[in-house]
Amino acid sequence: EPIIPSPSNQELMQSIIYRIKAGDKGMNVLNDFIKVIQELKEEKGCECIVVGCTELPLILEKCLDMYNGVKIDDFVDSTDVMVDTLIRISKNDLELNSFLN
């Protein structure tokens, strides 16, 4: 079952993404992202967090260094999944129709 951040943390995520796009990867951004991660892991018991935005991986490693409550295996980077899938399709290791139907 999908677990989503609280409405206030959803707004915070939007703010984090916009700040990263503007070039801000400072402590406030890192601490805000950790706040969202803590909610998902500690309060809601989320086993795996999908990083579904191209900006968030830019700060993920620093957040992992700062917060011991998670490890890299707790995250799935949607961009990595897309790239891996496209490579498999291009090598004929995966048939496109197998997941489109």
N, C-alpha and C positions, 0 to 999 in steps of 0.2 A: 504494500500500500504506500503510495507517495506521501512523503512528509514535506510540508512547506513551512517556510519561516512565518512568524507572526506578521500581521499587517504592518506593524511598525518596523520590523526588520526587513520586510519586503521593500518598503520605502528606503530604508538604510542601504540595501543592496543597490537600488537604482542610483543613489547618491555615490556609493563607492565606485560603481562603474563609470559614472560621469567624471568623477574626480581622477580616476586612472586615465581616462581618455584625455583629460586636460594636462596629464603629465605628473599628477600628484601620486607618489607612492610612499608618502611619509608615514610617520608613526600613527597619526590619527586614522588614516585609511586602513593601515594594518590592524590597529586595535578594533576598529569598527567591523572589519571582516571577521576577526577572531570572535567578536561578540555574536555574530550570526552563526558561526561554526559551533560555538559553545551551546547556543540555544538548540541547534539541530542535534548535536551529539549528546549533551548532558541532560537537557530538559525533555527532548522528544524521542531520544533513543534511536536516532537515525544511524543505520549501519554503513551507508554509502552516500556520499554527497556528490551530486553531478555538478561539475563546473561547466555550466552551459553558456559561457560567455568567453569571448577571446581575450578580454582584459584581465580576468581574474587569475589565470595562470601566471601573469606577470608579478603577482605578489604572493602567490601560494607558498613558495619555498621559504620566504622570510616569515610568513605566518606560522609555518610548521616549526621553524627554529624558535619562535617565541612562545608557542603554545604546545605543551607536551600531551595534551588530551587527544591528539590525532596523529596519524601517520599518513604518508603518501598513499598507502593502499586503501585509505578511507575515502578516496576521491576518484572520480572518473572524469577525465577531461573530454568533453564532447567533440572538441576539435581533433584530438588524437584518434578517437573512435571513427570519426568521419574519414580521416586520412587513411587509417588502416583499412577501412572498408573499401575505399576507392582503389587502394593498391591491390587488395585481394581481387576486386572485380577486374582491374586491368591485367592481372596475371591469370585470369580465368580460374582463380581459386574459389570464387564465390559467384554464383549466378545472380544477376540483378533481380530477376523475377522471383527468386526464392524468398525475398522479404518484401516485395511490393504487393503481393497478392493477399 
